[in-house]
């Protein structure tokens, strides 16, 4: 089982260390990212951080925020390293945010599950079948 240690930030958010790079860049920048279970995407970065990494906007997508406001968000492809694992996904580039978030698509991409003990850790998830899900009902 592959475990990646995390921590809680000063606001109590679960966080994990990642390294992000633009596809096809060779250099990566380390970040501490909040694990946001309410974020369905892969990765969200401040726009200026994406530009500093050399990311190119490949699309603009409408996104509904938690306050029900819809905003158009630039996107780019990104590679993320966590522990010794490398994954690729879509990075949302927010112009009015300094938050660095990884979401549910990030956890799915790496097949990780979030566990909470005294500090958060993410671990290889077990594949759930319909039968095991039915057993939870």
HUTA-V133098 format. One line per field, one symbol per residue. psi: psi as a letter, one per 30 degrees, with the letter a starting at -180 (. if undefined). A space follows every 10 residues. Layout:
psi->???
//
This chain:
psi->kjkjkalkaf ggkklkklkk lkkhlfklkk ljkkjjffjf aekklkeeee effgkkkflk kkkklfggkk lkkkllklkk kkbgkklkak kkjkfhkgkj kkaeeeeeef hlkkkkbfkk lklklkkkle eeeeff.
//
